[in-house]
């Protein structure tokens, strides 16, 4: 199959293939574990789907990332709901009181603990899992 192709051209193409492979390996080494996983998942998805076009694989990966927005906030722009400093529940679980002096209620809290106004949780108060 290489008959008729000059040796210097074959050597050049072999060198370029090796340089591209080394460049990809060098770039891959700079990725975080999460980014490596995403690249791996993209390659697997493309292989499983029988896709040969990079843009198809990228489109599929982006679609899947959008489906799990909280896992890929850089890509999706996901911002978690603000949590209450008192109970750790989301703001949309709270209702304001009937008048300015009546406390509000939290629908997610137990009945006895649910009478309070929503107060934004500061980053120093935030705890994994809320509350």
ChimeraX attribute file (.defattr): number of C-alpha atoms within 10 A of each C-alpha:
attribute: neighborCount
match mode: 1-to-1
recipient: residues
	/A:1	4
	/A:2	7
	/A:3	6
	/A:4	6
	/A:5	9
	/A:6	9
	/A:7	11
	/A:8	9
	/A:9	10
	/A:10	12
	/A:11	11
	/A:12	11
	/A:13	12
	/A:14	11
	/A:15	12
	/A:16	12
	/A:17	12
	/A:18	12
	/A:19	12
	/A:20	11
	/A:21	12
	/A:22	12
	/A:23	12
	/A:24	11
	/A:25	11
	/A:26	11
	/A:27	10
	/A:28	14
	/A:29	11
	/A:30	10
	/A:31	12
	/A:32	10
	/A:33	11
	/A:34	11
	/A:35	12
	/A:36	14
	/A:37	12
	/A:38	15
	/A:39	16
	/A:40	12
	/A:41	14
	/A:42	20
	/A:43	17
	/A:44	13
	/A:45	17
	/A:46	20
	/A:47	12
	/A:48	9
	/A:49	12
	/A:50	10
	/A:51	13
	/A:52	10
	/A:53	9
	/A:54	12
	/A:55	11
	/A:56	14
	/A:57	21
	/A:58	16
	/A:59	12
	/A:60	16
	/A:61	19
	/A:62	16
	/A:63	12
	/A:64	13
	/A:65	17
	/A:66	17
	/A:67	12
	/A:68	13
	/A:69	16
	/A:70	15
	/A:71	13
	/A:72	17
	/A:73	14
	/A:74	10
	/A:75	12
	/A:76	15
	/A:77	11
	/A:78	14
	/A:79	10
	/A:80	9
	/A:81	10
	/A:82	17
	/A:83	23
	/A:84	25
	/A:85	19
	/A:86	16
	/A:87	18
	/A:88	22
	/A:89	22
	/A:90	18
	/A:91	16
	/A:92	14
	/A:93	14
	/A:94	21
	/A:95	16
	/A:96	14
	/A:97	14
	/A:98	9
	/A:99	8
	/A:100	8
	/A:101	7
	/A:102	12
	/A:103	15
	/A:104	18
	/A:105	19
	/A:106	23
	/A:107	15
	/A:108	15
	/A:109	16
	/A:110	9
	/A:111	10
	/A:112	6
	/A:113	13
	/A:114	17
	/A:115	18
	/A:116	19
	/A:117	19
	/A:118	25
	/A:119	15
	/A:120	16
	/A:121	19
	/A:122	11
	/A:123	8
	/A:124	6
	/A:125	14
	/A:126	16
	/A:127	11
	/A:128	6
	/A:129	7
	/A:130	14
	/A:131	14
